[in-house]
Amino acid sequence: MPKKIRELKQLLRKVGFEELPAKGSHTNWIHPLYAGKISVSGKDGADAKPYQEKEILKAIQEVENNQDDEQT
């Protein structure tokens, strides 16, 4: 079962991503330990597309790996 857009946004917030509003239902997300930005489109109650879930989970993994690198 796909996650909802709001769940993906919660995951991003939990890791420390900052939300930047964009046009319409789009939001951009940035993090100091992530190169670039993530764009999330869709209303909060909509099902996330598989590519959105993959992109967000990959970005979260990258941030967590960078945090581990900084600690060692």
All heavy atoms as TSV, in Angstrom:
chain	resi	resn	atom	element	x	y	z
A	1	MET	N	N	0.850	-1.184	0.000
A	1	MET	CA	C	0.000	0.000	0.000
A	1	MET	C	C	0.892	1.242	0.000
A	1	MET	O	O	1.789	1.362	0.829
A	1	MET	CB	C	-0.892	-0.034	1.236
A	1	MET	CG	C	-1.795	1.145	1.379
A	1	MET	SD	S	-2.885	0.972	2.798
A	1	MET	CE	C	-4.407	1.407	2.037
A	2	PRO	N	N	0.670	2.147	-0.925
A	2	PRO	CA	C	1.519	3.343	-0.984
A	2	PRO	C	C	1.309	4.266	0.212
A	2	PRO	O	O	0.224	4.322	0.780
A	2	PRO	CB	C	1.080	4.025	-2.278
A	2	PRO	CG	C	-0.276	3.506	-2.570
A	2	PRO	CD	C	-0.353	2.134	-1.960
A	3	LYS	N	N	2.382	4.960	0.564
A	3	LYS	CA	C	2.290	5.951	1.636
A	3	LYS	C	C	1.543	7.175	1.111
A	3	LYS	O	O	1.473	7.422	-0.080
A	3	LYS	CB	C	3.677	6.373	2.081
A	3	LYS	CG	C	4.472	5.295	2.762
A	3	LYS	CD	C	5.762	5.882	3.277
A	3	LYS	CE	C	6.687	4.879	3.905
A	3	LYS	NZ	N	6.130	3.958	4.818
A	4	LYS	N	N	1.010	7.936	2.022
A	4	LYS	CA	C	0.384	9.212	1.683
A	4	LYS	C	C	1.474	10.283	1.616
A	4	LYS	O	O	2.532	10.162	2.242
A	4	LYS	CB	C	-0.659	9.602	2.741
A	4	LYS	CG	C	-1.804	8.613	2.879
A	4	LYS	CD	C	-2.697	8.669	1.665
A	4	LYS	CE	C	-3.907	7.771	1.848
A	4	LYS	NZ	N	-4.704	7.658	0.650
A	5	ILE	N	N	1.190	11.331	0.862
A	5	ILE	CA	C	2.142	12.440	0.746
A	5	ILE	C	C	2.475	13.001	2.126
A	5	ILE	O	O	3.631	13.295	2.427
A	5	ILE	CB	C	1.577	13.554	-0.174
A	5	ILE	CG1	C	1.393	13.042	-1.601
A	5	ILE	CG2	C	2.443	14.798	-0.146
A	5	ILE	CD1	C	2.658	12.710	-2.355
A	6	ARG	N	N	1.477	13.102	3.002
A	6	ARG	CA	C	1.729	13.652	4.340
A	6	ARG	C	C	2.717	12.783	5.123
A	6	ARG	O	O	3.521	13.286	5.904
A	6	ARG	CB	C	0.428	13.856	5.111
A	6	ARG	CG	C	-0.128	12.669	5.811
A	6	ARG	CD	C	-1.309	12.968	6.714
A	6	ARG	NE	N	-2.456	13.512	6.042
A	6	ARG	CZ	C	-3.386	12.780	5.421
A	6	ARG	NH1	N	-3.281	11.479	5.400
A	6	ARG	NH2	N	-4.402	13.352	4.839
A	7	GLU	N	N	2.678	11.462	4.907
A	7	GLU	CA	C	3.612	10.568	5.596
A	7	GLU	C	C	5.041	10.798	5.115
A	7	GLU	O	O	5.982	10.787	5.922
A	7	GLU	CB	C	3.220	9.109	5.348
A	7	GLU	CG	C	1.913	8.705	5.998
A	7	GLU	CD	C	1.509	7.290	5.639
A	7	GLU	OE1	O	1.064	7.083	4.486
A	7	GLU	OE2	O	1.664	6.399	6.500
A	8	LEU	N	N	5.204	11.016	3.818
A	8	LEU	CA	C	6.533	11.295	3.290
A	8	LEU	C	C	7.080	12.608	3.846
A	8	LEU	O	O	8.253	12.709	4.197
A	8	LEU	CB	C	6.498	11.344	1.758
A	8	LEU	CG	C	6.134	10.038	1.046
A	8	LEU	CD1	C	6.123	10.250	-0.458
A	8	LEU	CD2	C	7.068	8.916	1.434
A	9	LYS	N	N	6.210	13.603	3.952
A	9	LYS	CA	C	6.627	14.885	4.519
A	9	LYS	C	C	7.032	14.733	5.979
A	9	LYS	O	O	8.004	15.351	6.428
A	9	LYS	CB	C	5.513	15.924	4.376
A	9	LYS	CG	C	5.276	16.354	2.936
A	9	LYS	CD	C	4.147	17.360	2.850
A	9	LYS	CE	C	3.909	17.854	1.430
A	9	LYS	NZ	N	2.839	18.856	1.357
A	10	GLN	N	N	6.322	13.906	6.719
A	10	GLN	CA	C	6.666	13.659	8.123
A	10	GLN	C	C	8.041	12.999	8.235
A	10	GLN	O	O	8.837	13.343	9.113
A	10	GLN	CB	C	5.612	12.778	8.796
A	10	GLN	CG	C	4.311	13.485	9.079
A	10	GLN	CD	C	3.221	12.539	9.570
A	10	GLN	OE1	O	3.339	11.328	9.478
A	10	GLN	NE2	N	2.136	13.120	10.077
A	11	LEU	N	N	8.313	12.050	7.334
A	11	LEU	CA	C	9.624	11.394	7.337
A	11	LEU	C	C	10.736	12.409	7.084
A	11	LEU	O	O	11.776	12.382	7.746
A	11	LEU	CB	C	9.672	10.296	6.269
A	11	LEU	CG	C	8.844	9.049	6.512
A	11	LEU	CD1	C	8.861	8.151	5.272
A	11	LEU	CD2	C	9.355	8.289	7.714
A	12	LEU	N	N	10.509	13.306	6.136
A	12	LEU	CA	C	11.517	14.325	5.837
A	12	LEU	C	C	11.741	15.250	7.027
A	12	LEU	O	O	12.881	15.569	7.374
A	12	LEU	CB	C	11.104	15.134	4.605
A	12	LEU	CG	C	11.166	14.392	3.266
A	12	LEU	CD1	C	10.470	15.193	2.176
A	12	LEU	CD2	C	12.607	14.101	2.879
A	13	ARG	N	N	10.665	15.673	7.660
A	13	ARG	CA	C	10.789	16.559	8.831
A	13	ARG	C	C	11.545	15.865	9.962
A	13	ARG	O	O	12.348	16.484	10.653
A	13	ARG	CB	C	9.407	16.971	9.335
A	13	ARG	CG	C	8.778	18.071	8.539
A	13	ARG	CD	C	7.492	18.574	9.188
A	13	ARG	NE	N	6.725	19.322	8.205
A	13	ARG	CZ	C	5.684	18.843	7.547
A	13	ARG	NH1	N	5.243	17.620	7.769
A	13	ARG	NH2	N	5.059	19.585	6.663
A	14	LYS	N	N	11.260	14.605	10.157
A	14	LYS	CA	C	11.863	13.829	11.254
A	14	LYS	C	C	13.385	13.776	11.129
A	14	LYS	O	O	14.098	13.796	12.125
A	14	LYS	CB	C	11.283	12.413	11.234
A	14	LYS	CG	C	11.573	11.589	12.440
A	14	LYS	CD	C	10.812	10.282	12.348
A	14	LYS	CE	C	11.041	9.432	13.571
A	14	LYS	NZ	N	10.319	8.167	13.495
A	15	VAL	N	N	13.884	13.731	9.890
A	15	VAL	CA	C	15.319	13.661	9.650
A	15	VAL	C	C	15.961	15.048	9.664
A	15	VAL	O	O	17.170	15.168	9.747
A	15	VAL	CB	C	15.591	12.933	8.313
A	15	VAL	CG1	C	17.054	12.858	7.996
A	15	VAL	CG2	C	15.006	11.546	8.341
A	16	GLY	N	N	15.152	16.101	9.570
A	16	GLY	CA	C	15.680	17.459	9.644
A	16	GLY	C	C	15.609	18.251	8.358
A	16	GLY	O	O	16.240	19.308	8.260
A	17	PHE	N	N	14.865	17.764	7.378
A	17	PHE	CA	C	14.683	18.538	6.150
A	17	PHE	C	C	13.805	19.743	6.444
A	17	PHE	O	O	12.912	19.685	7.282
A	17	PHE	CB	C	14.018	17.687	5.056
A	17	PHE	CG	C	14.981	16.834	4.286
A	17	PHE	CD1	C	15.343	15.582	4.754
A	17	PHE	CD2	C	15.518	17.276	3.090
A	17	PHE	CE1	C	16.223	14.795	4.043
A	17	PHE	CE2	C	16.394	16.492	2.368
A	17	PHE	CZ	C	16.746	15.242	2.849
A	18	GLU	N	N	14.082	20.840	5.754
A	18	GLU	CA	C	13.318	22.075	5.900
A	18	GLU	C	C	12.444	22.269	4.669
A	18	GLU	O	O	12.894	22.107	3.544
A	18	GLU	CB	C	14.279	23.260	6.045
A	18	GLU	CG	C	13.603	24.571	6.267
A	18	GLU	CD	C	14.601	25.709	6.371
A	18	GLU	OE1	O	15.763	25.467	6.768
A	18	GLU	OE2	O	14.216	26.847	6.047
A	19	GLU	N	N	11.195	22.623	4.901
A	19	GLU	CA	C	10.223	22.782	3.821
A	19	GLU	C	C	10.252	24.197	3.264
A	19	GLU	O	O	10.214	25.168	4.007
A	19	GLU	CB	C	8.825	22.470	4.354
A	19	GLU	CG	C	7.734	22.568	3.337
A	19	GLU	CD	C	6.366	22.183	3.899
A	19	GLU	OE1	O	6.286	21.782	5.063
A	19	GLU	OE2	O	5.391	22.297	3.153
A	20	LEU	N	N	10.315	24.289	1.940
A	20	LEU	CA	C	10.230	25.571	1.245
A	20	LEU	C	C	9.010	25.510	0.329
A	20	LEU	O	O	8.923	24.631	-0.521
A	20	LEU	CB	C	11.480	25.807	0.394
A	20	LEU	CG	C	12.818	25.792	1.123
A	20	LEU	CD1	C	13.962	25.869	0.124
A	20	LEU	CD2	C	12.898	26.932	2.107
A	21	PRO	N	N	8.068	26.419	0.511
A	21	PRO	CA	C	6.874	26.378	-0.330
A	21	PRO	C	C	7.211	26.645	-1.796
A	21	PRO	O	O	8.160	27.354	-2.111
A	21	PRO	CB	C	5.975	27.468	0.230
A	21	PRO	CG	C	6.759	28.199	1.242
A	21	PRO	CD	C	8.042	27.486	1.481
A	22	ALA	N	N	6.412	26.071	-2.668
A	22	ALA	CA	C	6.548	26.286	-4.108
A	22	ALA	C	C	5.149	26.513	-4.670
A	22	ALA	O	O	4.191	26.689	-3.910
A	22	ALA	CB	C	7.239	25.095	-4.751
A	23	LYS	N	N	5.020	26.475	-5.978
A	23	LYS	CA	C	3.722	26.736	-6.599
A	23	LYS	C	C	2.753	25.576	-6.399
A	23	LYS	O	O	3.135	24.413	-6.489
A	23	LYS	CB	C	3.889	26.976	-8.084
A	23	LYS	CG	C	4.464	28.318	-8.418
A	23	LYS	CD	C	4.366	28.560	-9.907
A	23	LYS	CE	C	4.695	30.016	-10.197
A	23	LYS	NZ	N	4.403	30.358	-11.573
A	24	GLY	N	N	1.506	25.917	-6.159
A	24	GLY	CA	C	0.451	24.907	-6.072
A	24	GLY	C	C	0.687	23.909	-4.951
A	24	GLY	O	O	0.975	24.279	-3.823
A	25	SER	N	N	0.576	22.634	-5.290
A	25	SER	CA	C	0.713	21.587	-4.276
A	25	SER	C	C	2.163	21.103	-4.153
A	25	SER	O	O	2.423	20.085	-3.526
A	25	SER	CB	C	-0.189	20.408	-4.630
A	25	SER	OG	O	0.217	19.836	-5.858
A	26	HIS	N	N	3.098	21.823	-4.731
A	26	HIS	CA	C	4.505	21.432	-4.673
A	26	HIS	C	C	5.187	22.032	-3.452
A	26	HIS	O	O	4.884	23.153	-3.049
A	26	HIS	CB	C	5.254	21.907	-5.922
A	26	HIS	CG	C	4.875	21.185	-7.155
A	26	HIS	ND1	N	3.682	21.381	-7.795
A	26	HIS	CD2	C	5.533	20.245	-7.873
A	26	HIS	CE1	C	3.623	20.595	-8.860
A	26	HIS	NE2	N	4.731	19.900	-8.929
A	27	THR	N	N	6.100	21.264	-2.884
A	27	THR	CA	C	6.973	21.767	-1.831
A	27	THR	C	C	8.385	21.301	-2.139
A	27	THR	O	O	8.587	20.213	-2.681
A	27	THR	CB	C	6.565	21.264	-0.429
A	27	THR	OG1	O	6.459	19.848	-0.452
A	27	THR	CG2	C	5.255	21.862	0.024
A	28	ASN	N	N	9.345	22.133	-1.806
A	28	ASN	CA	C	10.756	21.773	-1.954
A	28	ASN	C	C	11.331	21.555	-0.569
A	28	ASN	O	O	10.957	22.242	0.385
A	28	ASN	CB	C	11.525	22.882	-2.677
A	28	ASN	CG	C	11.081	23.040	-4.109
A	28	ASN	OD1	O	10.898	22.062	-4.812
A	28	ASN	ND2	N	10.912	24.277	-4.545
A	29	TRP	N	N	12.251	20.614	-0.472
A	29	TRP	CA	C	12.843	20.244	0.808
A	29	TRP	C	C	14.352	20.291	0.689
A	29	TRP	O	O	14.931	19.768	-0.262
A	29	TRP	CB	C	12.389	18.847	1.206
A	29	TRP	CG	C	10.912	18.779	1.410
A	29	TRP	CD1	C	9.947	18.671	0.441
A	29	TRP	CD2	C	10.219	18.843	2.642
A	29	TRP	NE1	N	8.707	18.662	1.014
A	29	TRP	CE2	C	8.832	18.752	2.372
A	29	TRP	CE3	C	10.625	18.952	3.965
A	29	TRP	CZ2	C	7.873	18.785	3.366
A	29	TRP	CZ3	C	9.669	18.971	4.957
A	29	TRP	CH2	C	8.309	18.896	4.653
A	30	ILE	N	N	14.999	20.933	1.677
A	30	ILE	CA	C	16.457	21.028	1.688
A	30	ILE	C	C	16.988	20.552	3.040
A	30	ILE	O	O	16.270	20.575	4.055
A	30	ILE	CB	C	16.938	22.458	1.391
A	30	ILE	CG1	C	16.368	23.449	2.417
A	30	ILE	CG2	C	16.602	22.874	-0.030
A	30	ILE	CD1	C	16.974	24.840	2.329
A	31	HIS	N	N	18.238	20.139	3.018
A	31	HIS	CA	C	18.917	19.703	4.239
A	31	HIS	C	C	20.392	20.030	4.056
A	31	HIS	O	O	20.930	19.860	2.966
A	31	HIS	CB	C	18.719	18.191	4.435
A	31	HIS	CG	C	19.114	17.706	5.788
A	31	HIS	ND1	N	20.425	17.561	6.169
A	31	HIS	CD2	C	18.364	17.332	6.843
A	31	HIS	CE1	C	20.468	17.110	7.410
A	31	HIS	NE2	N	19.221	16.965	7.847
A	32	PRO	N	N	21.069	20.489	5.109
A	32	PRO	CA	C	22.483	20.857	4.967
A	32	PRO	C	C	23.378	19.682	4.551
A	32	PRO	O	O	24.415	19.888	3.947
A	32	PRO	CB	C	22.887	21.378	6.347
A	32	PRO	CG	C	21.697	21.319	7.211
A	32	PRO	CD	C	20.542	20.800	6.430
A	33	LEU	N	N	22.978	18.453	4.870
A	33	LEU	CA	C	23.795	17.291	4.532
A	33	LEU	C	C	23.339	16.597	3.251
A	33	LEU	O	O	23.818	15.513	2.925
A	33	LEU	CB	C	23.765	16.274	5.688
A	33	LEU	CG	C	24.319	16.772	7.015
A	33	LEU	CD1	C	24.186	15.708	8.083
A	33	LEU	CD2	C	25.775	17.202	6.874
A	34	TYR	N	N	22.432	17.230	2.517
A	34	TYR	CA	C	21.945	16.650	1.262
A	34	TYR	C	C	22.214	17.627	0.130
A	34	TYR	O	O	21.813	18.789	0.196
A	34	TYR	CB	C	20.445	16.355	1.357
A	34	TYR	CG	C	19.870	15.712	0.112
A	34	TYR	CD1	C	20.128	14.391	-0.181
A	34	TYR	CD2	C	19.087	16.446	-0.763
A	34	TYR	CE1	C	19.607	13.797	-1.319
A	34	TYR	CE2	C	18.560	15.869	-1.910
A	34	TYR	CZ	C	18.831	14.546	-2.188
A	34	TYR	OH	O	18.309	13.959	-3.320
A	35	ALA	N	N	22.901	17.149	-0.883
A	35	ALA	CA	C	23.210	17.999	-2.039
A	35	ALA	C	C	21.957	18.151	-2.895
A	35	ALA	O	O	21.365	17.175	-3.309
A	35	ALA	CB	C	24.333	17.378	-2.851
A	36	GLY	N	N	21.557	19.359	-3.125
A	36	GLY	CA	C	20.380	19.606	-3.947
A	36	GLY	C	C	19.123	19.744	-3.113
A	36	GLY	O	O	19.179	20.043	-1.920
A	37	LYS	N	N	17.996	19.496	-3.769
A	37	LYS	CA	C	16.714	19.600	-3.073
A	37	LYS	C	C	15.797	18.500	-3.568
A	37	LYS	O	O	16.025	17.905	-4.614
A	37	LYS	CB	C	16.078	20.969	-3.294
A	37	LYS	CG	C	15.655	21.221	-4.728
A	37	LYS	CD	C	15.022	22.582	-4.905
A	37	LYS	CE	C	14.657	22.768	-6.376
A	37	LYS	NZ	N	14.124	24.063	-6.658
A	38	ILE	N	N	14.757	18.256	-2.810
A	38	ILE	CA	C	13.740	17.279	-3.179
A	38	ILE	C	C	12.451	18.045	-3.408
A	38	ILE	O	O	12.066	18.878	-2.587
A	38	ILE	CB	C	13.529	16.256	-2.053
A	38	ILE	CG1	C	14.813	15.484	-1.798
A	38	ILE	CG2	C	12.401	15.304	-2.404
A	38	ILE	CD1	C	14.719	14.579	-0.612
A	39	SER	N	N	11.782	17.755	-4.503
A	39	SER	CA	C	10.481	18.346	-4.776
A	39	SER	C	C	9.413	17.284	-4.552
A	39	SER	O	O	9.521	16.176	-5.067
A	39	SER	CB	C	10.388	18.845	-6.215
A	39	SER	OG	O	11.258	19.923	-6.409
A	40	VAL	N	N	8.416	17.649	-3.751
A	40	VAL	CA	C	7.295	16.745	-3.488
A	40	VAL	C	C	6.043	17.421	-4.023
A	40	VAL	O	O	5.748	18.559	-3.682
A	40	VAL	CB	C	7.150	16.462	-1.976
A	40	VAL	CG1	C	5.974	15.547	-1.708
A	40	VAL	CG2	C	8.428	15.853	-1.417
A	41	SER	N	N	5.323	16.702	-4.864
A	41	SER	CA	C	4.094	17.259	-5.418
A	41	SER	C	C	2.915	16.400	-4.997
A	41	SER	O	O	3.050	15.200	-4.791
A	41	SER	CB	C	4.177	17.328	-6.941
A	41	SER	OG	O	4.318	16.035	-7.470
A	42	GLY	N	N	1.782	17.033	-4.847
A	42	GLY	CA	C	0.570	16.318	-4.487
A	42	GLY	C	C	-0.004	16.835	-3.182
A	42	GLY	O	O	0.706	17.403	-2.349
A	43	LYS	N	N	-1.297	16.642	-3.033
A	43	LYS	CA	C	-1.960	17.043	-1.795
A	43	LYS	C	C	-1.643	16.031	-0.701
A	43	LYS	O	O	-1.372	14.868	-0.984
A	43	LYS	CB	C	-3.461	17.141	-2.019
A	43	LYS	CG	C	-3.823	18.228	-3.002
A	43	LYS	CD	C	-5.306	18.402	-3.124
A	43	LYS	CE	C	-5.594	19.533	-4.119
A	43	LYS	NZ	N	-7.011	19.812	-4.225
A	44	ASP	N	N	-1.701	16.476	0.542
A	44	ASP	CA	C	-1.309	15.629	1.666
A	44	ASP	C	C	-2.059	14.294	1.721
A	44	ASP	O	O	-1.489	13.285	2.099
A	44	ASP	CB	C	-1.503	16.373	2.985
A	44	ASP	CG	C	-0.425	17.426	3.217
A	44	ASP	OD1	O	0.576	17.426	2.480
A	44	ASP	OD2	O	-0.592	18.234	4.141
A	45	GLY	N	N	-3.327	14.270	1.348
A	45	GLY	CA	C	-4.113	13.047	1.434
A	45	GLY	C	C	-3.963	12.121	0.246
A	45	GLY	O	O	-4.493	11.004	0.256
A	46	ALA	N	N	-3.212	12.527	-0.768
A	46	ALA	CA	C	-3.053	11.707	-1.977
A	46	ALA	C	C	-2.021	10.608	-1.754
A	46	ALA	O	O	-1.100	10.744	-0.946
A	46	ALA	CB	C	-2.627	12.586	-3.138
A	47	ASP	N	N	-2.185	9.512	-2.482
A	47	ASP	CA	C	-1.195	8.442	-2.447
A	47	ASP	C	C	0.072	8.909	-3.151
A	47	ASP	O	O	0.014	9.543	-4.205
A	47	ASP	CB	C	-1.711	7.192	-3.164
A	47	ASP	CG	C	-2.820	6.487	-2.396
A	47	ASP	OD1	O	-2.945	6.725	-1.176
A	47	ASP	OD2	O	-3.557	5.694	-3.013
A	48	ALA	N	N	1.208	8.564	-2.559
A	48	ALA	CA	C	2.492	8.905	-3.173
A	48	ALA	C	C	2.780	7.949	-4.316
A	48	ALA	O	O	2.411	6.779	-4.272
A	48	ALA	CB	C	3.597	8.831	-2.128
A	49	LYS	N	N	3.418	8.454	-5.329
A	49	LYS	CA	C	3.847	7.624	-6.457
A	49	LYS	C	C	5.084	6.835	-6.032
A	49	LYS	O	O	5.864	7.296	-5.191
A	49	LYS	CB	C	4.196	8.500	-7.666
A	49	LYS	CG	C	3.103	9.433	-8.096
A	49	LYS	CD	C	2.057	8.697	-8.887
A	49	LYS	CE	C	1.068	9.693	-9.470
A	49	LYS	NZ	N	-0.276	9.230	-9.440
A	50	PRO	N	N	5.294	5.655	-6.619
A	50	PRO	CA	C	6.469	4.855	-6.244
A	50	PRO	C	C	7.791	5.608	-6.394
A	50	PRO	O	O	8.680	5.486	-5.544
A	50	PRO	CB	C	6.412	3.664	-7.205
A	50	PRO	CG	C	4.969	3.532	-7.558
A	50	PRO	CD	C	4.429	4.945	-7.553
A	51	TYR	N	N	7.926	6.432	-7.452
A	51	TYR	CA	C	9.182	7.164	-7.632
A	51	TYR	C	C	9.391	8.188	-6.522
A	51	TYR	O	O	10.539	8.474	-6.132
A	51	TYR	CB	C	9.244	7.836	-9.009
A	51	TYR	CG	C	8.422	9.087	-9.161
A	51	TYR	CD1	C	8.945	10.340	-8.844
A	51	TYR	CD2	C	7.100	9.031	-9.607
A	51	TYR	CE1	C	8.181	11.490	-8.976
A	51	TYR	CE2	C	6.338	10.174	-9.750
A	51	TYR	CZ	C	6.887	11.399	-9.434
A	51	TYR	OH	O	6.120	12.539	-9.557
A	52	GLN	N	N	8.285	8.758	-5.985
A	52	GLN	CA	C	8.420	9.727	-4.896
A	52	GLN	C	C	8.936	9.032	-3.637
A	52	GLN	O	O	9.818	9.552	-2.955
A	52	GLN	CB	C	7.075	10.393	-4.604
A	52	GLN	CG	C	6.608	11.336	-5.694
A	52	GLN	CD	C	5.216	11.866	-5.448
A	52	GLN	OE1	O	4.298	11.098	-5.191
A	52	GLN	NE2	N	5.061	13.178	-5.531
A	53	GLU	N	N	8.369	7.875	-3.336
A	53	GLU	CA	C	8.829	7.126	-2.161
A	53	GLU	C	C	10.302	6.772	-2.291
A	53	GLU	O	O	11.077	6.959	-1.342
A	53	GLU	CB	C	8.001	5.858	-1.965
A	53	GLU	CG	C	6.604	6.126	-1.449
A	53	GLU	CD	C	5.891	4.847	-1.038
A	53	GLU	OE1	O	6.460	4.072	-0.254
A	53	GLU	OE2	O	4.763	4.628	-1.516
A	54	LYS	N	N	10.713	6.278	-3.460
A	54	LYS	CA	C	12.111	5.888	-3.668
A	54	LYS	C	C	13.038	7.080	-3.497
A	54	LYS	O	O	14.078	6.988	-2.838
A	54	LYS	CB	C	12.300	5.297	-5.066
A	54	LYS	CG	C	11.767	3.903	-5.217
A	54	LYS	CD	C	12.019	3.402	-6.630
A	54	LYS	CE	C	11.321	2.087	-6.875
A	54	LYS	NZ	N	11.478	1.622	-8.266
A	55	GLU	N	N	12.671	8.213	-4.107
A	55	GLU	CA	C	13.516	9.407	-4.040
A	55	GLU	C	C	13.677	9.883	-2.593
A	55	GLU	O	O	14.778	10.212	-2.159
A	55	GLU	CB	C	12.906	10.525	-4.894
A	55	GLU	CG	C	13.702	11.817	-4.856
A	55	GLU	CD	C	13.035	12.958	-5.607
A	55	GLU	OE1	O	11.794	12.949	-5.776
A	55	GLU	OE2	O	13.762	13.873	-6.005
A	56	ILE	N	N	12.594	9.890	-1.856
A	56	ILE	CA	C	12.637	10.387	-0.480
A	56	ILE	C	C	13.402	9.434	0.427
A	56	ILE	O	O	14.229	9.853	1.238
A	56	ILE	CB	C	11.210	10.670	0.016
A	56	ILE	CG1	C	10.695	11.924	-0.702
A	56	ILE	CG2	C	11.170	10.846	1.531
A	56	ILE	CD1	C	9.233	12.203	-0.532
A	57	LEU	N	N	13.156	8.143	0.289
A	57	LEU	CA	C	13.885	7.172	1.113
A	57	LEU	C	C	15.377	7.194	0.804
A	57	LEU	O	O	16.206	7.080	1.704
A	57	LEU	CB	C	13.301	5.776	0.925
A	57	LEU	CG	C	11.869	5.596	1.439
A	57	LEU	CD1	C	11.349	4.200	1.111
A	57	LEU	CD2	C	11.770	5.868	2.933
A	58	LYS	N	N	15.729	7.395	-0.455
A	58	LYS	CA	C	17.138	7.501	-0.845
A	58	LYS	C	C	17.775	8.752	-0.229
A	58	LYS	O	O	18.897	8.713	0.272
A	58	LYS	CB	C	17.248	7.540	-2.368
A	58	LYS	CG	C	18.654	7.565	-2.883
A	58	LYS	CD	C	18.677	7.572	-4.401
A	58	LYS	CE	C	20.089	7.740	-4.920
A	58	LYS	NZ	N	20.121	7.917	-6.370
A	59	ALA	N	N	17.054	9.862	-0.248
A	59	ALA	CA	C	17.570	11.109	0.325
A	59	ALA	C	C	17.754	10.976	1.840
A	59	ALA	O	O	18.763	11.429	2.387
A	59	ALA	CB	C	16.623	12.263	0.017
A	60	ILE	N	N	16.801	10.335	2.499
A	60	ILE	CA	C	16.908	10.141	3.951
A	60	ILE	C	C	18.122	9.266	4.262
A	60	ILE	O	O	18.879	9.554	5.192
A	60	ILE	CB	C	15.603	9.533	4.507
A	60	ILE	CG1	C	14.483	10.574	4.459
A	60	ILE	CG2	C	15.805	9.014	5.931
A	60	ILE	CD1	C	13.112	10.038	4.762
A	61	GLN	N	N	18.321	8.217	3.474
A	61	GLN	CA	C	19.472	7.339	3.669
A	61	GLN	C	C	20.776	8.104	3.485
A	61	GLN	O	O	21.714	7.939	4.257
A	61	GLN	CB	C	19.408	6.165	2.687
A	61	GLN	CG	C	20.497	5.142	2.887
A	61	GLN	CD	C	20.355	4.407	4.197
A	61	GLN	OE1	O	19.260	4.008	4.572
A	61	GLN	NE2	N	21.448	4.214	4.889
A	62	GLU	N	N	20.825	8.975	2.490
A	62	GLU	CA	C	22.033	9.769	2.248
A	62	GLU	C	C	22.328	10.693	3.425
A	62	GLU	O	O	23.476	10.820	3.862
A	62	GLU	CB	C	21.872	10.581	0.965
A	62	GLU	CG	C	23.116	11.352	0.586
A	62	GLU	CD	C	22.977	12.097	-0.724
A	62	GLU	OE1	O	22.311	11.587	-1.641
A	62	GLU	OE2	O	23.556	13.201	-0.820
A	63	VAL	N	N	21.298	11.345	3.961
A	63	VAL	CA	C	21.485	12.233	5.107
A	63	VAL	C	C	21.978	11.440	6.317
A	63	VAL	O	O	22.905	11.855	7.008
A	63	VAL	CB	C	20.177	12.992	5.437
A	63	VAL	CG1	C	20.257	13.659	6.794
A	63	VAL	CG2	C	19.886	14.020	4.362
A	64	GLU	N	N	21.372	10.274	6.557
A	64	GLU	CA	C	21.791	9.457	7.694
A	64	GLU	C	C	23.233	8.986	7.539
A	64	GLU	O	O	23.997	8.975	8.507
A	64	GLU	CB	C	20.843	8.268	7.870
A	64	GLU	CG	C	19.481	8.701	8.387
A	64	GLU	CD	C	18.458	7.580	8.420
A	64	GLU	OE1	O	18.694	6.510	7.816
A	64	GLU	OE2	O	17.407	7.782	9.052
A	65	ASN	N	N	23.635	8.620	6.315
A	65	ASN	CA	C	25.021	8.216	6.070
A	65	ASN	C	C	25.972	9.384	6.293
A	65	ASN	O	O	27.058	9.211	6.868
A	65	ASN	CB	C	25.182	7.680	4.638
A	65	ASN	CG	C	24.535	6.336	4.457
A	65	ASN	OD1	O	24.241	5.625	5.412
A	65	ASN	ND2	N	24.289	5.970	3.214
A	66	ASN	N	N	25.578	10.578	5.855
A	66	ASN	CA	C	26.420	11.757	6.060
A	66	ASN	C	C	26.528	12.122	7.531
A	66	ASN	O	O	27.573	12.578	7.983
A	66	ASN	CB	C	25.895	12.944	5.248
A	66	ASN	CG	C	26.115	12.776	3.756
A	66	ASN	OD1	O	26.973	12.011	3.332
A	66	ASN	ND2	N	25.344	13.484	2.969
A	67	GLN	N	N	25.469	11.907	8.299
A	67	GLN	CA	C	25.510	12.158	9.744
A	67	GLN	C	C	26.480	11.190	10.401
A	67	GLN	O	O	27.249	11.570	11.275
A	67	GLN	CB	C	24.123	12.024	10.361
A	67	GLN	CG	C	23.201	13.169	10.036
A	67	GLN	CD	C	21.776	12.955	10.528
A	67	GLN	OE1	O	21.354	11.834	10.776
A	67	GLN	NE2	N	21.032	14.034	10.649
A	68	ASP	N	N	26.446	9.932	9.976
A	68	ASP	CA	C	27.362	8.942	10.530
A	68	ASP	C	C	28.809	9.308	10.216
A	68	ASP	O	O	29.702	9.165	11.054
A	68	ASP	CB	C	27.059	7.542	9.968
A	68	ASP	CG	C	25.732	6.992	10.472
A	68	ASP	OD1	O	25.212	7.511	11.486
A	68	ASP	OD2	O	25.217	6.039	9.851
A	69	ASP	N	N	29.046	9.788	8.992
A	69	ASP	CA	C	30.406	10.189	8.582
A	69	ASP	C	C	30.902	11.354	9.414
A	69	ASP	O	O	32.086	11.419	9.749
A	69	ASP	CB	C	30.431	10.561	7.098
A	69	ASP	CG	C	30.246	9.357	6.187
A	69	ASP	OD1	O	30.344	8.214	6.684
A	69	ASP	OD2	O	29.957	9.570	4.997
A	70	GLU	N	N	30.029	12.288	9.744
A	70	GLU	CA	C	30.427	13.437	10.546
A	70	GLU	C	C	30.767	13.046	11.976
A	70	GLU	O	O	31.593	13.659	12.617
A	70	GLU	CB	C	29.334	14.504	10.556
A	70	GLU	CG	C	29.280	15.317	9.295
A	70	GLU	CD	C	28.361	16.517	9.426
A	70	GLU	OE1	O	27.596	16.604	10.411
A	70	GLU	OE2	O	28.396	17.377	8.536
A	71	GLN	N	N	30.094	12.036	12.491
A	71	GLN	CA	C	30.300	11.618	13.879
A	71	GLN	C	C	31.574	10.828	14.055
A	71	GLN	O	O	32.116	10.768	15.145
A	71	GLN	CB	C	29.101	10.807	14.379
A	71	GLN	CG	C	27.855	11.642	14.513
A	71	GLN	CD	C	26.641	10.800	14.889
A	71	GLN	OE1	O	26.712	9.595	14.983
A	71	GLN	NE2	N	25.510	11.475	15.094
A	72	THR	N	N	32.066	10.214	12.984
A	72	THR	CA	C	33.288	9.407	13.124
A	72	THR	C	C	34.521	10.161	12.744
A	72	THR	O	O	34.566	11.212	12.301
A	72	THR	CB	C	33.223	8.129	12.227
A	72	THR	OG1	O	33.002	8.517	10.884
A	72	THR	CG2	C	32.149	7.214	12.730
